[in-house]
Amino acid sequence: MSVTVGQPAPDFTLVNQRGEKVTLSDLRGRKVVLVFYPFAFSSICTGEWCDLRERAGDFGDDTVVLGISVDTKHALRVFREQEGLGFDLLSDFWPHGAVAQAYGVFLPERGMATRATFVVDRDGIVRWAVVNHPGEARSPGDYLAALAGIA
């Protein structure tokens, strides 16, 4: 079961592409967009992240975009550098997919997260969510619309 709108976002601590710990609750006071994706370097994931890269300035200074996949921090570092991404990419590698499981978006039969996005308000409450099949790309424009609705 996926986390639903109106619920507190499950807290977590994961390492980013540099091995630095990132804790969701430390970001209270800012809007957060959690972008779960199957794997770095796959064609749909790369396309989505390049689209987000192009729209980075539209998110505003009060918003943090975090990518979450089961890839290792090493793979995420190379992916981020190769695609010129300015967002932190977090590794949900071990325990394998634990954060994706907490959000209800882990696909155990495939060992990965599906495509899911959760917009979290400044108080840590999920205000918008979309969960797609791994082969279905999402629209970052939808994230921006959701963010605009949060005061």
Residue pairs with C-beta under 8 A, 6 or more apart in sequence:
1 104
2 103
2 104
2 105
2 116
2 129
2 131
3 9
3 10
3 102
3 103
3 104
3 118
3 126
3 129
4 126
4 129
5 126
5 127
5 128
5 129
6 125
6 126
6 127
7 125
7 126
8 124
8 125
8 126
9 24
9 32
9 34
9 118
9 120
9 124
9 125
9 126
10 24
10 99
10 102
10 103
11 23
11 24
11 25
11 124
12 23
12 24
12 98
12 99
12 102
13 21
13 22
13 23
13 24
14 21
14 22
14 68
14 90
14 91
14 92
14 99
15 21
15 22
15 73
15 90
15 91
16 22
16 73
16 76
16 88
16 89
16 90
16 91
17 73
17 76
17 77
17 79
17 80
17 88
17 89
17 91
18 73
18 77
19 73
22 66
22 88
22 90
24 32
24 34
24 120
24 124
25 124
27 64
28 122
28 123
28 124
29 122
30 62
30 63
30 64
30 122
31 60
31 62
31 63
31 64
31 119
31 120
31 121
31 122
31 147
31 150
32 63
32 64
32 65
32 66
32 119
32 120
33 59
33 63
33 64
33 65
33 66
33 117
33 118
33 119
33 120
33 143
33 147
34 66
34 68
34 103
34 117
34 118
34 119
34 120
35 48
35 52
35 65
35 66
35 67
35 68
35 117
36 68
36 69
36 100
36 103
36 105
36 113
36 114
36 115
36 116
36 117
36 118
37 45
37 48
37 49
37 67
37 68
37 69
37 113
37 115
38 44
38 45
38 69
38 110
38 112
38 113
38 114
38 115
38 134
39 45
39 69
39 70
39 71
39 112
40 46
40 69
40 71
40 75
40 76
40 78
40 79
40 89
41 75
41 79
44 115
44 134
44 135
44 137
45 69
46 83
47 137
48 115
48 137
48 138
48 140
49 67
49 79
49 83
49 85
49 87
50 83
51 140
52 65
52 85
52 87
52 140
53 83
53 84
53 85
53 86
53 87
55 140
55 141
55 144
56 65
56 86
56 87
58 144
59 65
59 144
59 147
60 147
62 122
63 147
64 88
65 87
66 87
66 88
66 89
66 90
67 76
67 85
67 87
67 88
67 89
67 90
68 89
68 90
68 92
68 99
68 100
68 113
69 76
69 89
69 90
69 91
69 92
69 112
69 113
70 91
70 92
70 93
70 96
70 97
70 100
70 111
70 112
70 113
71 79
71 89
71 91
71 93
72 91
72 93
73 91
73 93
76 89
76 90
76 91
79 85
79 89
80 87
80 89
90 99
92 98
92 99
92 100
92 113
96 111
97 106
97 108
97 111
97 112
97 113
100 106
100 112
100 113
103 116
103 118
104 131
105 113
105 114
105 116
105 131
106 112
106 113
106 114
107 113
107 114
107 134
110 134
112 134
114 131
114 132
114 133
114 134
115 131
115 132
115 133
115 134
115 136
115 137
115 138
116 129
116 130
116 131
116 132
117 128
117 129
117 130
117 138
117 142
117 143
118 126
118 128
118 129
119 126
119 127
119 128
119 129
119 143
119 146
119 147
119 150
120 126
120 127
121 127
121 150
122 150
127 146
127 149
127 150
128 143
128 146
128 149
130 138
130 142
132 138
